[in-house]
Amino acid sequence: MYNGYGRNSSNPVLDFFHGSVVRKMVAANVLVFILQLLLSGTSFLAFFALFPRLVVTRGYIWQLVTYMFLHGDLAHIALNMLIIWMFGSALERTWGSQRFLKFYFVCGLGGALASFIFSYNSVVLGASGAGYGILLAYAVLFPYNQIYVWGIFPVRARTLVIVLAIIEFLRGISGGTGIAHFAHLGGMAAGLIYMRTDHRAWKFHNKLRSIWSRFPLKVHFDGGKGNVQDGENSRSSESDKIDSILDKISSKGYDNLTETEKRILDNYSRDREKN
């Protein structure tokens, strides 16, 4: 920005909202929570929290999304935002903003769909489904990273997520806790399915593009900017590299990539956002 004295200046509020998607999602949740407190004596929750029965009987389909931005109390939103901030930032740096945002809502919708099975007559609210999906993705990409539980006990990310999933399942089947444990598991399941199918879809897409690049009956143009076939072969080779890197992440984790592989993946993520 430019002030009246000819020097550059910045607005911290605008800078914040031009930042990462993770920061925007945290800000959106906090703002909605404040609005929720201000409207506590109204039908705000009844209209925007997730009531599976109302979605089916009255068509309140917006609740599938709006419930993610509502929370029960300060501790509830604080924990969810801490998870999204700590682990979502690493995912966004790895995937790029657009893919992270899509993943966030896929996990939230997964939590909502699980609620139709296990909490049909209850109210569900919170970003926990998305948060647990983010935790799972972090454990897949960075399985050997140390996470300090309560800031004291070091646990590997993969171990922590497995233990959390077991705890959520046992608490869910025990019932009577007032917490939508199966919504958390639904977010994790949706995140895992998305990661697997997205990877396979792009491998299939790249394989088709590779086959097409080798097809002999194509018209080639050379307008002084290089041969089109050379460009196709180059893209095919790059696709093969990306497939290999994604397979390595799935089997060994992101931390086992070389610096060159991380740079290739980073450039690939940026190119996908542009397209």
Protein Blocks (a to p, Z undefined) as FASTA:
>chain_A
ZZfkopacddfklmmmmmcfklmmmmmmmmmmmmmmmmmmmcklmmmmccfklmmmnopa
klmmmmmmgcfblmlmmmmmmmmmmmmmmmmmmnomklmmmmmmmmmmmmmmmmmmmmmm
bccedjklmmmmmmmmmmmmmmmbccdehhlaccdfklmmmmmmmmmmmmmmngonopaf
klmmmmmmmmmmmmmmmmmmmmmmmmmmmmmmmpmbbcdddehnapfklmmmmmmmmmmm
mmmmmmmmmmnojklpcfklmmmmmmmmmmmmmZZ
